[in-house]
Every structure is written in structure tokens, then in C-alpha cells.
Amino acid sequence: MSLLLKDRVWSMEAPTAKRGVYPLHGFKLGLYRLPIKLEEPTELKSVHDGLKKAFEMDMYADRIFATYRWKEQNMDNPDAKGYEEVELSVTVEIVTGEVVDIIYQIFPIEKFGDPNWVKDYRKKADHFAKMVIDTILRNTILADKMVSYLAKTEKISEVAAIQKLEELTPLAKIVLGAKPKPVEATEEIEEEDDSTMEIPDGAKPGPIDVDYKSKMKPSAPFEAAEHTIKTWGRKGTSNGIMGVWGEFVSVDYDICVADGGCIEACPVGVYEWMDSPGNPASEKKPLMSKETDCIFCLACEGVCPPQAIKIFEQK
């Protein structure tokens, strides 16, 4: 076991954890509370961006998710009769605020289908989760905060504090360049004259590109009645190219054909109709005016015919 977690992890053997305590709920939960703070959005982004090459990273509000995936095979020869393989995963969640909570949950093997031939699944998942935690605490700005905390509370030198952190996180993998400076982004809003744009003939094909934030430039936000909606790739003012709207309830309006399924499916009324005259895909759009009310049920994502919606929350 990671020494950092020794005697500080509790697990719960139950079909589900208390829903509402954390957005994930599952079979076993490990929790470790760090005596440090991580409050600034730029610090969260630094942790998120720094480990993109090591894990599957996601972020929502004050939470960061790091998912590690691995494969299991029931035999060595993939060409042999009866060969099966399955991709398994475990997710570590960093919940920030006044303190930093790091939690992970191990779901029943049935979540991944019916691969009951997998050996030592829970033991491996537990090991990988702690490896992810140790890696996070050795490679990100959390390391700096932990070193400062150890040096101050135990009255030791910075060198000794670094050595102690290394001893506490023996499962860590070293990730080069995983500590980008947490500086405020200087994103320029993209604007383009309507007369210079080439407008497509109709809706572009789905699905939505989930990496749109890194491929599209931020564009002018839309002021809804209850929420300012961020946009990417929006050009001009005539709705010819609307881009992607919504930071975590994201809809590519140039794919959206306005069938209304998302509005009907959403149990908390996140969407409402908005006119979009001039858009080749449709003359109205489901506006995520109550984006912050989303409960991440993924109902809207599942019913969208052209797959124009992506909900950025850990499944």
C-alpha cells in the first residue's frame, strides 16, 4: 500500500455509496484528506493539464478526475478459440476547496460486462488507484504544497520534506513536464467578419469533437437570463457558424438539427429553445440556459440523433 494512505483509507462494502456525497458512487471507496488547499482555477487547470499524457483527465468545477485503464486477457494467444479481453479502469477524483480530498472507488467487475475470468481484479484496481494518487502528488503543484506543509509542520528543511514526500509516495511514476505554471490564460476572443466566412450548405456530420476546447478558439460568450454561456468557434453574428456552446453541457450547434430530444429528456430543465436564424443546420437551438443545474444523467447525450452533445462529467 502507498505509505501516504496507510491507516487513512476507509472502504465501504455496499452496493452503492451515499449518493450526493460525491458524484461517483460504487462498491468500494477510499478517501484521503490532504491538509492543503487548491482553490484557484489556474491551479486546477495546471493539475489537469500536467497529467494529460499519463492518464485520461477530466475536470468539472472544483473536481479533477484521473482515469487509468488497463486490459486483461483470459489467455495469451489472441487467435485461440475462446479468447476474450476486457478493458478495465479505475478513477481517482480530486475534490478541492478548503482542503483537498482524494477519493477512488472500485466498481464490481460486472460493470465491465461479465469478465468473471479476470483474476485479482479488485487488488489490481486498488494498486492502480494508489499509483495514480502517488503520481499526482509527486508530479503536480500538489507536490509543492505538500512539501511546504511538511517543512512547516514538522520543522524540517525543504530537502528533507521532499525526501519524506518521496518516501510517502513509492508508487509514483515520474511524468516529465507535468507541472505547468498555474498562470492565468490570456485567451483572445475570436471575431470574424460575416462577409469573409464560407457558410456550409447544411449541418456538418457528428459526433461532436470532444477535444473542441483545444482545437477551437474561445469566442464571444452568450448572456443567457440565468447563466453566461461560454462558446468556442463561434464566428460572426449571423449564426452561419455557431461553433460549440456550453463549458460542460456542450452542444455543437453546427451539428445540432433541433429535434428537441434533449429538451424532452432532461429531467431538470437545463435546456430551452433559442432562435438561430441563418444557421444551416437548424433555425433554432436547445440553449443550455440552466447549465449549472445539470445532474450529469447523460440523458440528453444519449438521445441526440446526430451526437452533437457531450456532457463533461465522469461516467
Residue pairs with C-beta under 8 A, 6 or more apart in sequence:
1 9
1 130
2 130
2 131
2 133
2 134
2 168
2 169
2 170
2 171
3 167
3 168
3 169
3 170
4 32
4 133
4 134
4 137
4 168
4 169
5 30
5 32
5 130
5 133
8 32
8 33
9 30
9 31
9 32
10 29
10 30
10 31
11 28
11 29
11 30
12 28
12 29
13 27
13 28
14 27
15 27
16 25
16 26
17 24
17 25
17 26
17 29
17 105
18 25
19 25
22 29
22 93
22 95
22 103
23 63
23 93
23 296
23 313
23 314
24 91
24 93
24 103
24 105
24 314
25 105
26 105
26 106
26 107
26 108
27 105
27 106
27 107
27 108
28 105
28 106
28 122
28 126
29 103
29 104
29 105
30 103
30 104
30 105
30 126
30 129
31 101
31 102
31 103
32 101
32 102
32 103
32 133
33 99
33 100
33 101
33 102
34 99
34 100
34 101
34 102
34 142
34 146
35 99
35 149
35 153
36 99
36 100
36 142
36 145
36 146
36 149
37 96
37 97
37 98
37 99
37 100
37 145
38 44
38 47
38 94
38 96
38 97
38 100
38 141
38 142
38 145
39 96
39 97
40 182
42 182
42 183
42 184
42 185
43 141
43 182
44 59
44 62
44 64
44 96
45 59
45 182
45 185
46 140
46 141
46 179
46 180
46 181
46 182
47 64
47 94
47 136
47 140
47 141
47 142
48 57
48 58
48 59
48 64
49 57
49 180
50 139
50 140
50 175
50 177
50 178
50 179
50 180
51 57
51 66
51 135
51 136
51 139
51 140
51 175
51 178
53 175
53 178
54 135
54 139
54 173
54 175
54 178
55 66
55 67
55 68
55 132
55 135
56 66
56 67
56 68
56 69
57 64
57 65
57 66
57 67
58 64
58 65
58 67
58 312
58 313
58 314
59 65
59 312
60 248
60 312
60 313
60 314
61 248
62 95
62 96
62 97
63 93
63 94
63 95
63 96
64 93
64 94
64 96
65 91
65 92
65 93
65 94
65 314
66 91
66 92
66 93
66 94
66 132
66 136
67 89
67 90
67 91
67 92
67 314
68 89
68 90
68 91
68 92
68 128
68 129
68 131
68 132
69 87
69 88
69 89
70 87
70 88
70 89
70 124
70 128
71 85
71 86
71 87
71 88
72 85
72 86
72 88
72 115
72 118
72 121
73 83
73 84
73 85
74 82
74 83
74 84
74 85
74 115
74 117
74 118
75 82
75 83
77 83
78 85
84 115
84 117
86 112
86 113
86 115
86 118
87 112
88 109
88 112
88 118
88 121
88 124
88 125
90 104
90 105
90 106
90 125
90 128
90 129
90 132
91 104
91 105
91 314
92 102
92 103
92 104
92 129
92 132
92 133
92 136
93 102
93 103
93 104
93 314
94 100
94 101
94 102
94 136
95 101
95 102
95 103
100 142
102 133
102 136
104 129
104 132
104 133
106 122
106 125
106 126
106 129
109 115
109 116
109 118
109 121
109 122
127 171
130 171
131 171
131 172
131 173
133 169
133 171
134 169
134 170
134 171
134 172
134 173
135 169
135 171
135 172
135 173
135 175
136 142
137 143
137 146
137 165
137 168
137 169
137 172
138 165
138 166
138 169
138 172
138 174
139 172
139 174
139 175
139 178
139 179
140 178
140 179
141 179
141 182
143 165
143 179
144 179
146 161
146 165
147 158
147 161
147 162
147 165
148 161
150 156
150 161
150 164
150 165
151 157
151 158
151 160
151 161
154 161
154 164
156 164
166 172
187 217
187 218
188 217
188 218
189 217
189 218
189 219
189 220
190 217
190 218
190 219
190 233
190 234
190 235
191 219
191 220
191 235
192 235
192 236
193 236
194 235
194 236
194 237
194 238
194 240
197 235
197 236
197 240
197 241
199 240
199 241
199 280
200 241
200 254
200 280
201 280
202 280
202 281
203 254
203 255
203 256
203 257
203 280
203 281
203 282
203 306
204 252
204 254
204 255
204 281
205 255
205 306
206 252
206 255
206 304
206 306
206 307
206 308
207 255
207 306
207 307
207 308
207 310
208 244
208 250
208 251
208 252
208 255
208 307
208 308
208 309
208 310
209 215
209 252
210 310
212 232
212 233
212 243
212 244
212 250
212 252
213 232
216 232
216 233
216 243
216 244
217 232
217 233
218 230
218 231
218 232
219 231
219 232
219 233
219 234
219 235
219 243
220 231
220 234
221 228
221 229
221 230
221 231
222 228
222 229
222 231
222 245
222 287
223 229
224 287
224 289
225 289
226 289
226 290
227 288
227 289
227 290
227 291
227 292
229 245
229 246
229 247
229 287
229 288
229 289
229 291
230 245
230 246
230 247
231 242
231 243
231 244
231 245
232 243
232 244
233 241
233 242
233 243
233 244
234 241
234 242
234 243
234 245
235 241
235 243
238 278
239 276
239 277
239 278
239 279
240 278
240 279
240 280
241 254
242 253
242 254
242 276
242 279
242 285
243 252
243 253
243 254
244 250
244 251
244 252
244 253
245 251
245 253
245 285
245 287
245 288
246 288
246 291
247 291
247 312
248 291
248 294
248 311
248 312
248 313
249 270
249 288
249 291
249 294
249 300
249 309
249 311
250 309
250 310
250 311
250 312
251 262
251 285
251 286
251 288
251 308
251 309
252 308
253 276
253 279
253 281
253 285
253 308
254 279
254 280
254 281
255 281
255 306
255 307
255 308
256 281
256 282
256 285
256 286
256 304
256 306
256 308
257 281
257 282
257 305
257 306
257 308
258 281
258 282
258 283
258 284
258 285
258 286
259 304
259 305
260 286
261 300
261 303
261 304
261 305
262 271
262 286
262 299
262 300
262 303
262 304
262 309
263 271
263 272
263 273
263 286
264 303
265 299
265 300
265 302
265 303
266 299
266 300
267 295
267 297
267 299
268 290
268 293
268 294
268 295
269 290
269 293
270 288
270 289
270 290
270 291
270 293
270 294
270 300
271 286
271 287
271 288
271 289
271 290
271 300
272 286
272 287
272 289
272 290
273 284
273 285
273 286
273 287
274 284
274 285
274 286
274 287
274 289
275 283
275 284
276 282
276 283
276 284
276 285
277 283
279 285
288 294
294 311
294 313
296 311
296 313
298 311
298 313
298 315
300 309
300 311
301 309
301 310
301 311
